[in-house]
Amino acid sequence: MTDVATTTATESIDEFAARGRAWLADNMPRVDPDNLPVALRAEQSSWDRAKELQKRLYEGGFAGLCFPREYGGQGLPLAYQKAFTAECRGYEMPLILNVPSLTICAATILDMGTEAQKRERISAAIRGDEILCQLLSEPSGGSDLAGVITRADRVGDKWIINGAKTWSTSAFAADYGLMLARTDWTVPKHQGLTMFLVPLNSPGITMRRIKEVNGNEEFCEEFFDGLELGDDAVVGEVNNGWEVASRQLHHERRAVGGGSEFASGTDSDNAEEMPPDHVAYAEVTGQGDDPAVQALAGRALVRRIVKNQLIDHVGSAIGNGSLPPNAGTLIRLFQAETTELEVDTALAIAGTAGVIDEGEELSGLLDSIGVRYLSRQTGSLGGGSSEMARNVIGERILGFPREFAADKGVPFNQVKRGRT
Ligand SMILES: Cc1cc2nc3c(=O)[nH]c(=O)nc-3n(C[C@H](O)[C@H](O)[C@H](O)COP(=O)(O)OP(=O)(O)OC[C@H]3O[C@@H](n4cnc5c(N)ncnc54)[C@H](O)[C@@H]3O)c2cc1C
């Protein structure tokens, strides 16, 4: 077995960064900044490659930096992760393992899981042996998460699961999923839920890929037909799943907004995630000197800068308690709005070259913008919609009155659903 390096408690951030720099140079593949690799999330090979790279990081002592040591991490403060991430630029990194596996699912298990779940699942994810995913949204809707109708019935000493989940990011590549189910129908909706950690290769689960408008097939839907789980699959307490889900949403908002301490490497090292280069588009289309185009590009660039500042500001304000944990929603909303503005601006500058593939140099730079435009709103849905984010900001941060809910305090089996 390979010896795993650990960080010494007395190592300064600068010393740690220097050690990281040297280790990266010796152990991780370099990437050409002008021709960044694309990790296609719908391809199994991308996940296999990410696991291999994660294993290298783990063996070098540079995986899971902010996770506790007893669960496979290095137990270091965020400043060390930031320093290492800065050193990672120019290297191929297993970025696709960040969301949702490490930043959302492992983070939630760390907060809410049993000792065995933490020791087994978190360390397997950090080692690059396993991938975790989220099984929350259902075909009947995702915004009203507390209204899930997948059921977990107690039969003897087992839980029997029946129902369906959808939009599960990268579930096809995952080993375990955090799945919210209803365990008590006689109490109001938030009180009868339980979170389960589901091994995805179990009998009783049928998984299918969903084909999106841009041709991608990363998302999955799962059907549970008599899936059997034991008590060891329960995360948190039975009927207290809403607390676990709330924690999960908290981590999701921070991860999607770019503010998670459990993320390693930066998305700007993955060509698929790179923000559009508006200035290059203006130049290549001969509009570089057009003041109207410069104004468009400038507006998008300013928004990007403000977003990055906001991530730091809100992240440290949550850390020092001057903003509540829900404030992660501010980052999440601003990130989604910024992405839409950036892609809209890119398409406005590219014009028809953004949608016509003529196989020429001009089109080669611009034709991906049209495809990207098709999925520009994913950031406004994934991790909860922007409308729901505005509700959270209004009600939980600004203290506005809560939205009226007809099902408030009503036992779930008496709540009218659909046509019933
Ligand atoms: C990129 C991406 C990744 C995702 N990954 C996962 C995943 O890994 N696991 C998972 O379980 N799900 C995942 N989802 C699903 C996502 O959580 C849902 O799409 C989201 O919660 C919205 O649910 P819905 O699509 O069912 O829309 P609905 O809930 O049906 O909502 C439809 C519309 O009504 C609006 N609306 C609903 N209720 C209100 C309200 N009270 N006030 C104001 N407006 C309201 C919504 O904002 C939305 O515009 C992902 C989605 C995307 C796009």
The ligand as a Tripos MOL2 file, in Angstrom:
@<TRIPOS>MOLECULE
LIG
   53    58     1     0     0
SMALL
NO_CHARGES

@<TRIPOS>ATOM
      1 C1        -27.5820   21.7940  -13.8210 C.3       1 LIG1
      2 C2        -28.6010   21.1240  -12.9270 C.ar      1 LIG1
      3 C3        -28.1650   20.1710  -12.0230 C.ar      1 LIG1
      4 C4        -29.0890   19.5250  -11.1920 C.ar      1 LIG1
      5 N1        -28.6330   18.5440  -10.3700 N.ar      1 LIG1
      6 C5        -29.5140   17.8920   -9.5840 C.ar      1 LIG1
      7 C6        -29.0620   16.8150   -8.7730 C.ar      1 LIG1
      8 O1        -27.8970   16.4240   -8.8070 O.2       1 LIG1
      9 N2        -29.9530   16.1830   -7.9820 N.ar      1 LIG1
     10 C7        -31.2620   16.5790   -7.9330 C.ar      1 LIG1
     11 O2        -32.0090   15.9890   -7.1550 O.2       1 LIG1
     12 N3        -31.7390   17.5860   -8.7230 N.ar      1 LIG1
     13 C8        -30.8920   18.2450   -9.5470 C.ar      1 LIG1
     14 N4        -31.3380   19.2440  -10.3720 N.ar      1 LIG1
     15 C9        -32.7450   19.5990  -10.3600 C.3       1 LIG1
     16 C10       -33.0000   20.9600   -9.7000 C.3       1 LIG1
     17 O3        -32.7920   20.8600   -8.3060 O.3       1 LIG1
     18 C11       -34.4200   21.3710  -10.0450 C.3       1 LIG1
     19 O4        -34.4620   21.6220  -11.4540 O.3       1 LIG1
     20 C12       -34.8550   22.6210   -9.3150 C.3       1 LIG1
     21 O5        -34.9550   22.3740   -7.9220 O.3       1 LIG1
     22 C13       -36.2240   23.1100   -9.8090 C.3       1 LIG1
     23 O6        -37.1380   22.0590   -9.8090 O.3       1 LIG1
     24 P1        -37.9870   21.7460  -11.1270 P.3       1 LIG1
     25 O7        -37.0800   21.7290  -12.2990 O.co2     1 LIG1
     26 O8        -38.7840   20.5080  -10.8490 O.co2     1 LIG1
     27 O9        -38.9600   22.9960  -11.3010 O.3       1 LIG1
     28 P2        -40.2940   23.2680  -10.4910 P.3       1 LIG1
     29 O10       -40.0790   23.0470   -9.0450 O.co2     1 LIG1
     30 O11       -41.3900   22.5280  -11.1450 O.co2     1 LIG1
     31 O12       -40.4740   24.8380  -10.7250 O.3       1 LIG1
     32 C14       -40.8870   25.3460  -11.9950 C.3       1 LIG1
     33 C15       -40.7590   26.8650  -11.9780 C.3       1 LIG1
     34 O13       -41.6180   27.4130  -10.9460 O.3       1 LIG1
     35 C16       -40.8710   28.2690  -10.0780 C.3       1 LIG1
     36 N5        -41.3510   28.1380   -8.6950 N.ar      1 LIG1
     37 C17       -41.6860   26.9820   -8.0700 C.ar      1 LIG1
     38 N6        -42.0680   27.2370   -6.8050 N.ar      1 LIG1
     39 C18       -41.9480   28.5820   -6.6140 C.ar      1 LIG1
     40 C19       -42.1870   29.4620   -5.5140 C.ar      1 LIG1
     41 N7        -42.6080   28.9910   -4.3300 N.pl3     1 LIG1
     42 N8        -41.9490   30.7980   -5.6830 N.ar      1 LIG1
     43 C20       -41.5140   31.2740   -6.8790 C.ar      1 LIG1
     44 N9        -41.2820   30.4890   -7.9680 N.ar      1 LIG1
     45 C21       -41.4940   29.1700   -7.8400 C.ar      1 LIG1
     46 C22       -39.4480   27.7580  -10.1820 C.3       1 LIG1
     47 O14       -38.5290   28.7840   -9.8610 O.3       1 LIG1
     48 C23       -39.3510   27.3440  -11.6510 C.3       1 LIG1
     49 O15       -39.0570   28.4740  -12.4590 O.3       1 LIG1
     50 C24       -30.4560   19.8800  -11.2410 C.ar      1 LIG1
     51 C25       -30.9000   20.8270  -12.1670 C.ar      1 LIG1
     52 C26       -29.9860   21.4370  -13.0170 C.ar      1 LIG1
     53 C27       -30.4820   22.4380  -14.0160 C.3       1 LIG1
@<TRIPOS>BOND
     1     1     2 1
     2     2     3 ar
     3     2    52 ar
     4     3     4 ar
     5     4     5 ar
     6     4    50 ar
     7     5     6 ar
     8     6     7 ar
     9     6    13 1
    10     7     8 2
    11     7     9 ar
    12     9    10 ar
    13    10    11 2
    14    10    12 ar
    15    12    13 ar
    16    13    14 ar
    17    14    15 1
    18    14    50 ar
    19    15    16 1
    20    16    17 1
    21    16    18 1
    22    18    19 1
    23    18    20 1
    24    20    21 1
    25    20    22 1
    26    22    23 1
    27    23    24 1
    28    24    25 2
    29    24    26 1
    30    24    27 1
    31    27    28 1
    32    28    29 2
    33    28    30 1
    34    28    31 1
    35    31    32 1
    36    32    33 1
    37    33    34 1
    38    33    48 1
    39    34    35 1
    40    35    36 1
    41    35    46 1
    42    36    37 ar
    43    36    45 ar
    44    37    38 ar
    45    38    39 ar
    46    39    40 ar
    47    39    45 ar
    48    40    41 1
    49    40    42 ar
    50    42    43 ar
    51    43    44 ar
    52    44    45 ar
    53    46    47 1
    54    46    48 1
    55    48    49 1
    56    50    51 ar
    57    51    52 ar
    58    52    53 1
@<TRIPOS>SUBSTRUCTURE
     1 LIG1         1 GROUP 0 **** ****
